[in-house]
Amino acid sequence: MATKLLLELKNLLADLASTLILGKNKDAARLALKLSEKSKALAEELVK
């Protein structure tokens, strides 16, 4: 499960970077929130 979350985080970071480069701030904010949720899920998974 942790590996899957890490891959999702990697993809979200790439999407966020490209979105910021394109100047789409509203989309970037949505991606940042999603990234935060996935980071929290990973942290919870690693604590187990």
DSSP file (Angstrom, degrees, kcal/mol; ACC not computed):
  #  RESIDUE AA STRUCTURE BP1 BP2  ACC     N-H-->O    O-->H-N    N-H-->O    O-->H-N    TCO  KAPPA ALPHA  PHI   PSI    X-CA   Y-CA   Z-CA
    1    1 A M     >        0   0    0      0, 0.0     4,-2.2     0, 0.0     5,-0.2   0.000 360.0 360.0 360.0 -40.7    0.0    0.0    0.0
    2    2 A A  H  >  +     0   0    0      1,-0.2     4,-2.4     2,-0.2     5,-0.2   0.881 360.0  53.5 -63.4 -37.4    2.8    2.4    0.8
    3    3 A T  H  > S+     0   0    0      2,-0.2     4,-2.2     1,-0.2    -1,-0.2   0.915 108.2  49.8 -63.4 -42.5    4.4    1.9   -2.6
    4    4 A K  H  > S+     0   0    0      1,-0.2     4,-2.2     2,-0.2    -2,-0.2   0.914 111.1  49.3 -61.9 -43.0    1.1    2.7   -4.3
    5    5 A L  H  X S+     0   0    0     -4,-2.2     4,-2.5     1,-0.2    -1,-0.2   0.884 109.0  52.7 -64.5 -38.4    0.8    5.9   -2.3
    6    6 A L  H  X S+     0   0    0     -4,-2.4     4,-2.3     2,-0.2    -1,-0.2   0.906 109.4  48.8 -63.8 -40.9    4.3    6.9   -3.1
    7    7 A L  H  X S+     0   0    0     -4,-2.2     4,-2.2     2,-0.2    -2,-0.2   0.895 111.2  50.2 -65.5 -39.2    3.6    6.5   -6.8
    8    8 A E  H  X S+     0   0    0     -4,-2.2     4,-2.5     2,-0.2    -2,-0.2   0.902 110.4  50.2 -64.1 -41.0    0.5    8.5   -6.5
    9    9 A L  H  X S+     0   0    0     -4,-2.5     4,-2.6     2,-0.2    -2,-0.2   0.910 109.1  51.7 -62.8 -42.4    2.4   11.2   -4.7
   10   10 A K  H  X S+     0   0    0     -4,-2.3     4,-2.0     1,-0.2    -2,-0.2   0.927 112.0  46.0 -60.1 -45.7    5.0   11.2   -7.4
   11   11 A N  H  X S+     0   0    0     -4,-2.2     4,-2.5     1,-0.2    -1,-0.2   0.891 112.1  51.0 -66.0 -39.7    2.4   11.6  -10.1
   12   12 A L  H  X S+     0   0    0     -4,-2.5     4,-2.9     2,-0.2    -2,-0.2   0.902 109.1  51.2 -64.4 -40.8    0.6   14.4   -8.2
   13   13 A L  H  X S+     0   0    0     -4,-2.6     4,-2.6     2,-0.2    -2,-0.2   0.908 110.9  48.3 -62.2 -41.8    3.9   16.3   -7.7
   14   14 A A  H  X S+     0   0    0     -4,-2.0     4,-2.3     2,-0.2     5,-0.2   0.925 113.3  47.2 -64.0 -44.5    4.5   16.1  -11.5
   15   15 A D  H  X S+     0   0    0     -4,-2.5     4,-2.3     1,-0.2    -2,-0.2   0.911 112.4  50.3 -62.2 -42.5    1.0   17.3  -12.2
   16   16 A L  H  X S+     0   0    0     -4,-2.9     4,-2.5     2,-0.2    -2,-0.2   0.923 110.2  49.7 -62.9 -44.8    1.3   20.1   -9.7
   17   17 A A  H  X S+     0   0    0     -4,-2.6     4,-2.2     1,-0.2    -2,-0.2   0.933 113.3  45.2 -61.1 -46.7    4.6   21.3  -11.2
   18   18 A S  H  X S+     0   0    0     -4,-2.3     4,-1.8     1,-0.2    -1,-0.2   0.876 112.6  51.9 -66.9 -35.5    3.3   21.3  -14.7
   19   19 A T  H  <>S+     0   0    0     -4,-2.3     5,-2.2    -5,-0.2     4,-0.5   0.904 110.5  47.9 -66.7 -41.2    0.1   23.0  -13.6
   20   20 A L  H ><5S+     0   0    0     -4,-2.5     3,-0.9     1,-0.2    -2,-0.2   0.892 109.0  53.9 -66.1 -38.8    2.1   25.7  -11.8
   21   21 A I  H 3<5S+     0   0    0     -4,-2.2    -1,-0.2     1,-0.3    -2,-0.2   0.881 108.4  49.9 -61.7 -37.8    4.4   26.2  -14.8
   22   22 A L  T 3<5S-     0   0    0     -4,-1.8    -1,-0.3    -5,-0.2    -2,-0.2   0.569 114.9-120.1 -78.7  -8.0    1.3   26.8  -17.0
   23   23 A G  T < 5 +     0   0    0     -3,-0.9     2,-1.4    -4,-0.5    -3,-0.2   0.723  63.0 145.4  78.8  22.3    0.0   29.3  -14.5
   24   24 A K     >< +     0   0    0     -5,-2.2     4,-2.2     1,-0.2    -1,-0.2  -0.653  17.3 170.5 -92.6  81.2   -3.2   27.5  -13.7
   25   25 A N  H  > S+     0   0    0     -2,-1.4     4,-2.3     1,-0.2    -1,-0.2   0.848  70.9  52.5 -66.7 -38.1   -3.4   28.5  -10.0
   26   26 A K  H  > S+     0   0    0      2,-0.2     4,-1.8     1,-0.2    -1,-0.2   0.918 112.9  45.4 -65.6 -41.6   -6.9   27.2   -9.3
   27   27 A D  H  > S+     0   0    0      1,-0.2     4,-2.2     2,-0.2    -2,-0.2   0.878 111.7  53.5 -66.0 -37.0   -6.1   23.8  -10.7
   28   28 A A  H  X S+     0   0    0     -4,-2.2     4,-2.4     1,-0.2    -2,-0.2   0.882 106.1  52.5 -65.2 -38.6   -2.8   23.9   -8.8
   29   29 A A  H  X S+     0   0    0     -4,-2.3     4,-2.0     2,-0.2    -1,-0.2   0.909 109.2  49.5 -63.8 -41.6   -4.6   24.6   -5.5
   30   30 A R  H  X S+     0   0    0     -4,-1.8     4,-2.0     1,-0.2    -2,-0.2   0.915 112.4  47.6 -62.8 -43.1   -6.9   21.6   -6.1
   31   31 A L  H  X S+     0   0    0     -4,-2.2     4,-2.7     1,-0.2    -2,-0.2   0.875 108.5  55.0 -66.1 -37.2   -3.8   19.4   -6.8
   32   32 A A  H  X S+     0   0    0     -4,-2.4     4,-2.1     2,-0.2    -1,-0.2   0.892 107.9  49.3 -64.1 -39.0   -2.1   20.7   -3.7
   33   33 A L  H  X S+     0   0    0     -4,-2.0     4,-2.1     2,-0.2    -1,-0.2   0.910 111.8  48.3 -64.8 -41.9   -5.1   19.7   -1.5
   34   34 A K  H  X S+     0   0    0     -4,-2.0     4,-2.3     1,-0.2    -2,-0.2   0.901 110.2  52.3 -64.0 -40.6   -5.1   16.2   -3.1
   35   35 A L  H  X S+     0   0    0     -4,-2.7     4,-2.3     1,-0.2    -2,-0.2   0.892 108.1  51.6 -61.9 -40.8   -1.3   16.0   -2.5
   36   36 A S  H  X S+     0   0    0     -4,-2.1     4,-2.2     2,-0.2    -1,-0.2   0.908 109.5  49.4 -62.8 -43.1   -1.8   16.9    1.2
   37   37 A E  H  X S+     0   0    0     -4,-2.1     4,-2.2     1,-0.2    -2,-0.2   0.915 112.5  47.0 -63.0 -43.4   -4.5   14.2    1.6
   38   38 A K  H  X S+     0   0    0     -4,-2.3     4,-2.3     2,-0.2    -1,-0.2   0.869 110.4  53.1 -67.8 -36.4   -2.3   11.5    0.0
   39   39 A S  H  X S+     0   0    0     -4,-2.3     4,-2.5     2,-0.2    -1,-0.2   0.911 109.8  48.3 -63.7 -41.8    0.7   12.6    2.1
   40   40 A K  H  X S+     0   0    0     -4,-2.2     4,-2.4     2,-0.2    -2,-0.2   0.915 110.5  51.2 -63.8 -42.8   -1.4   12.2    5.2
   41   41 A A  H  X S+     0   0    0     -4,-2.2     4,-2.1     1,-0.2    -2,-0.2   0.894 110.3  49.6 -62.3 -39.6   -2.6    8.8    4.1
   42   42 A L  H  X S+     0   0    0     -4,-2.3     4,-2.5     2,-0.2    -2,-0.2   0.928 109.8  50.6 -64.5 -44.6    1.0    7.7    3.5
   43   43 A A  H  X S+     0   0    0     -4,-2.5     4,-1.4     1,-0.2    -2,-0.2   0.911 111.4  48.4 -60.0 -42.3    2.1    9.0    7.0
   44   44 A E  H  X S+     0   0    0     -4,-2.4     4,-1.0     1,-0.2    -1,-0.2   0.885 111.3  50.6 -65.2 -38.0   -0.8    7.0    8.5
   45   45 A E  H  < S+     0   0    0     -4,-2.1     3,-0.3     1,-0.2    -2,-0.2   0.887 109.2  50.8 -66.4 -39.1    0.2    3.9    6.6
   46   46 A L  H  < S+     0   0    0     -4,-2.5    -1,-0.2     1,-0.2    -2,-0.2   0.779 103.7  59.1 -71.4 -25.9    3.8    4.1    7.6
   47   47 A V  H  <        0   0    0     -4,-1.4    -1,-0.2     1,-0.2    -2,-0.2   0.812 360.0 360.0 -71.2 -29.5    2.8    4.5   11.3
   48   48 A K     <        0   0    0     -4,-1.0    -1,-0.2    -3,-0.3    -2,-0.1   0.498 360.0 360.0 -60.6 360.0    1.1    1.1   11.2
